[in-house]
Amino acid sequence: MMDVLSKAFFKTLAKSGSLERLASRYGMRKPTSFARRFVAGETLDEALPAARVIAGRGMLLSLDQLGEGVDSLARADEATRVYLDMVRRIVDAGVERNISLKLTQLGLNIDRASCTDNLRKILEAARGHDFFIRIDMEDSPTVQATIDTHATLWDHGSRNVGLVLQAALYRSEDDLRRLNRMGVRVRLVKGAYKEPASVAHQKKSDVDAAYLRMTRALLTEGAYPAIATHDAAIIAETRSFAAARGISKDSFEFQMLYGIRRDLQAALHAEGYRVRVYVPFGQHWFPYFMRRLGERPANIAFVLKGIFGERSVR
């Protein structure tokens, strides 16, 4: 129950314009600012050095341009142009060609056909440069449209695109079976959105149990699965399950977020597991940042110290 209340509280804060303005003043002002623990910068130029550090440590990475829920087709078209430029600039920068995106940033909530066309443009540009694109899963009202949009482009031959599923949602286990049969690469997360009891597990223990069931199905039936969690107990269960069944360490990967459990990232990499770090950046970082706090409220003290520390030196 505390997990649900925490997510609800931080979802409310994420919608606060005054708090976002305050955070924008202090959160990314300099390299030591508090938000930079979780967000690599506001521009691709700022994120690329972080990406190179991760690659230098021998880990994989995915660049995540933050943004969601655009309110016009013009803004969706603008976001699409940004991604097309990102493809070119990542190639020029020589970092790993892996991008994460949200479909509501491409207009999913406005016009699905336009969103599908925007995604098609990005996938075509990406395919020409051997990119892999991961579609993030958003809150439950968008799930079916996200899966349908992916399926439309998959049916037209796009194979350089994967999906995210959230273990918290009841429907995800059925969705996973279908995606496994299709051969879609799935990234499994617990789920950072506050969802009603009608569509999602409310207890952490139930979410964890669903996550482990889906992890086992991914490891035995999936196409190069991505196990995205910072939960040490679930990671230990995953390792034991894979080892007991002779599943090689290079047939799946663990995924973690930039700035979170860097000790665990390094330890898994040292043991020969593939570890991918999601590197988020962008001017619209505040909602993402609030979701990270909702998942782990222990970070609040770190943030408050950052805010008041910034203000005290002005």
C-alpha positions in Angstrom: 0.0 0.0 0.0 2.8 2.4 0.8 4.2 1.8 -2.8 0.8 2.9 -4.2 0.6 6.0 -2.0 4.2 6.9 -2.9 3.5 6.7 -6.6 0.3 8.7 -6.2 2.0 11.4 -4.2 4.8 11.9 -6.7 2.4 11.7 -9.7 0.6 14.7 -8.2 3.9 16.5 -7.6 4.9 15.8 -11.2 1.9 17.9 -12.4 2.9 20.9 -10.3 3.9 23.8 -12.5 5.4 25.8 -9.7 7.5 22.8 -8.5 8.7 22.1 -12.0 9.7 25.7 -12.4 11.6 25.6 -9.1 13.3 22.3 -10.1 14.2 23.7 -13.5 16.0 26.6 -11.8 18.2 24.4 -9.6 17.9 20.8 -10.8 20.3 20.9 -13.9 22.1 24.2 -13.4 25.6 22.7 -13.0 27.2 19.2 -13.2 26.8 18.7 -9.5 23.1 19.7 -9.4 20.7 17.2 -7.8 18.8 16.0 -10.8 22.0 15.1 -12.7 22.2 12.0 -10.5 19.4 10.5 -12.6 19.4 12.7 -15.7 22.5 13.0 -17.9 21.6 16.5 -19.1 19.1 18.6 -21.0 20.7 18.1 -24.5 22.2 15.2 -26.4 25.6 17.1 -26.3 25.4 16.8 -22.5 24.3 13.2 -22.5 27.0 11.9 -24.9 29.9 12.2 -22.4 27.9 10.1 -19.9 27.3 7.6 -22.6 31.0 7.4 -23.4 31.8 6.8 -19.7 29.4 3.9 -19.6 30.7 2.4 -22.8 34.3 2.8 -21.4 33.3 0.6 -18.5 32.3 -2.1 -20.9 28.5 -1.7 -20.4 25.8 -1.3 -23.0 23.6 1.8 -23.2 20.4 3.2 -24.5 19.8 7.0 -25.0 16.4 8.1 -23.9 15.1 11.6 -25.0 12.7 12.5 -22.3 9.3 13.8 -23.2 5.7 12.5 -23.4 2.1 13.5 -23.9 2.5 16.2 -26.6 -0.7 18.2 -27.1 -0.5 18.9 -30.9 0.5 17.2 -34.1 2.9 20.0 -34.7 4.7 19.1 -31.5 4.7 15.4 -32.5 6.2 16.3 -35.8 8.8 18.4 -34.1 9.7 15.5 -31.7 10.0 13.2 -34.8 12.5 15.6 -36.4 14.5 15.6 -33.2 14.7 11.8 -33.2 15.7 11.8 -36.9 18.5 14.3 -36.0 19.5 12.1 -33.0 20.0 9.1 -35.3 22.4 11.1 -37.4 24.2 12.7 -34.5 24.6 9.3 -32.6 26.2 7.8 -35.7 28.6 10.8 -35.9 29.4 10.5 -32.2 30.3 6.8 -32.5 28.3 5.6 -29.5 26.1 2.6 -29.3 23.1 2.9 -31.7 20.2 2.2 -29.3 17.3 4.6 -28.5 14.3 4.5 -26.3 11.2 6.5 -27.0 7.6 7.1 -25.9 4.7 7.0 -28.4 2.7 9.8 -26.8 5.7 12.0 -27.7 5.0 11.1 -31.3 1.3 11.9 -31.1 -0.3 8.7 -29.9 -3.0 10.4 -27.8 -3.9 12.8 -30.7 -4.0 10.7 -33.8 -2.7 7.1 -34.0 -2.2 7.1 -37.7 0.1 10.1 -37.5 1.9 8.6 -34.6 2.4 5.4 -36.6 3.8 7.4 -39.6 6.2 9.3 -37.3 7.5 6.0 -35.8 7.8 4.6 -39.3 10.1 7.5 -40.3 12.3 7.0 -37.3 12.5 3.2 -37.8 13.4 3.6 -41.4 16.2 6.1 -40.6 17.4 3.9 -37.8 17.4 0.7 -39.8 19.7 2.3 -42.3 22.3 2.8 -39.6 21.7 -0.5 -37.7 19.9 1.1 -34.7 17.7 -0.7 -32.3 14.6 1.2 -31.1 12.8 0.4 -27.8 9.2 1.6 -27.4 8.6 2.5 -23.7 5.2 1.5 -22.2 3.3 4.3 -20.6 0.2 4.2 -18.4 -2.6 1.7 -18.9 -4.9 3.8 -21.1 -2.2 3.8 -23.8 -1.1 0.2 -23.6 -3.3 -1.3 -26.3 -2.7 1.5 -28.7 1.1 1.1 -28.1 1.0 -2.6 -28.8 -1.2 -2.1 -31.9 1.1 0.6 -33.3 4.1 -1.7 -32.8 2.2 -4.6 -34.4 1.4 -2.5 -37.5 5.0 -1.7 -38.2 6.1 -5.2 -37.3 3.7 -6.6 -39.8 5.2 -4.3 -42.4 8.7 -5.8 -41.8 10.2 -3.6 -39.1 12.3 -5.8 -36.9 14.6 -3.3 -35.3 12.0 -2.4 -32.7 11.1 -3.8 -29.3 8.6 -3.2 -26.6 8.4 -2.7 -22.8 5.9 -4.6 -20.6 5.0 -3.7 -17.0 4.6 -6.6 -14.6 2.3 -4.6 -12.5 -0.5 -4.8 -15.1 -2.7 -7.9 -15.1 -2.8 -8.1 -18.9 1.0 -8.1 -19.3 1.4 -11.9 -18.9 -1.0 -12.5 -21.8 0.7 -9.8 -23.8 4.1 -11.4 -23.2 3.0 -14.8 -24.5 1.9 -13.1 -27.8 5.1 -11.1 -28.1 7.3 -14.2 -27.4 5.5 -16.1 -30.2 6.2 -13.2 -32.5 9.8 -13.0 -31.6 9.7 -9.5 -30.3 12.5 -8.3 -28.0 10.8 -7.4 -24.7 12.1 -5.2 -21.8 10.4 -6.2 -18.6 9.9 -3.5 -15.9 7.8 -3.5 -12.7 5.9 -0.3 -13.7 6.3 3.3 -12.4 2.7 4.5 -13.0 0.0 4.7 -10.4 -2.7 2.3 -11.7 -6.2 1.4 -10.3 -6.8 -2.0 -8.7 -9.1 -2.9 -11.7 -6.0 -3.1 -14.0 -2.9 -3.6 -11.8 -1.5 -5.4 -8.8 -1.5 -3.1 -5.8 0.9 -5.0 -3.5 4.6 -5.1 -4.0 4.7 -8.8 -3.3 2.1 -9.4 -6.1 4.1 -7.3 -8.6 7.3 -9.1 -7.7 5.6 -12.5 -8.2 4.3 -11.5 -11.6 7.7 -10.1 -12.5 9.4 -13.4 -11.7 6.9 -15.4 -13.6 7.4 -13.2 -16.7 11.2 -13.3 -16.3 11.1 -17.1 -16.4 8.9 -17.0 -19.5 11.3 -14.5 -21.2 14.4 -16.5 -20.4 12.9 -19.8 -21.7 10.7 -18.5 -24.6 11.8 -14.9 -25.4 14.0 -13.3 -27.9 17.1 -11.8 -26.2 15.1 -10.5 -23.2 15.9 -7.5 -21.1 15.4 -7.9 -17.4 15.1 -4.3 -16.2 15.2 -4.0 -12.4 17.3 -2.7 -9.5 15.8 -5.3 -7.1 18.7 -7.4 -5.9 16.5 -10.3 -4.8 14.9 -10.6 -8.2 18.3 -10.3 -9.9 19.5 -13.2 -7.7 16.4 -15.3 -8.6 17.0 -14.5 -12.3 20.6 -15.6 -12.2 19.8 -18.8 -10.3 17.0 -19.7 -12.8 19.2 -19.1 -15.8 22.2 -21.0 -14.4 20.0 -24.0 -13.4 18.7 -24.3 -17.0 22.0 -23.7 -18.7 20.9 -20.3 -20.2 24.0 -18.5 -21.2 24.9 -15.0 -19.8 25.0 -13.6 -23.3 21.5 -14.6 -24.3 19.8 -11.9 -22.1 20.7 -8.7 -20.4 20.1 -6.8 -17.2 19.0 -3.2 -17.6 19.2 -0.4 -15.1 18.7 3.3 -15.0 21.4 5.9 -15.1 22.5 6.9 -11.6 20.8 4.1 -9.8 22.6 1.1 -8.2 25.9 1.8 -10.0 27.5 -0.7 -7.6 25.2 -3.5 -8.7 25.7 -2.5 -12.4 29.5 -2.9 -12.0 29.2 -6.1 -10.0 27.0 -7.8 -12.6 29.3 -6.7 -15.4 32.3 -8.0 -13.6 30.6 -11.4 -13.3 30.2 -11.6 -17.1 26.5 -10.5 -17.5 25.5 -8.0 -20.1 24.3 -4.8 -18.4 22.6 -2.0 -20.3 22.2 1.5 -18.7 19.4 3.7 -19.8 20.7 7.3 -20.2 17.8 9.8 -20.0 18.3 13.4 -21.1 16.2 16.3 -22.2 14.5 19.5 -21.1 11.3 17.7 -20.1 13.0 15.7 -17.3 10.8 16.6 -14.4 8.0 13.9 -14.8 10.6 11.2 -15.2 12.5 12.5 -12.1 9.3 12.4 -10.0 8.6 8.8 -11.1 12.1 7.8 -10.0 11.4 9.4 -6.5 8.1 7.6 -6.4 9.8 4.3 -6.9 12.4 4.9 -4.2 11.4 7.7 -1.8 14.8 7.3 0.0 16.1 9.6 -2.6 14.1 12.5 -1.3 16.7 13.4 1.3 19.3 13.5 -1.5 17.1 15.8 -3.6 16.2 18.2 -0.7 19.9 18.5 0.2 20.6 19.3 -3.4 17.9 22.0 -3.6 18.7 23.7 -0.4 22.4 23.3 -1.0 22.0 25.1 -4.3 20.0 27.9 -2.8 22.4 28.5 0.0 25.3 29.3 -2.3 23.4 31.9 -4.3 
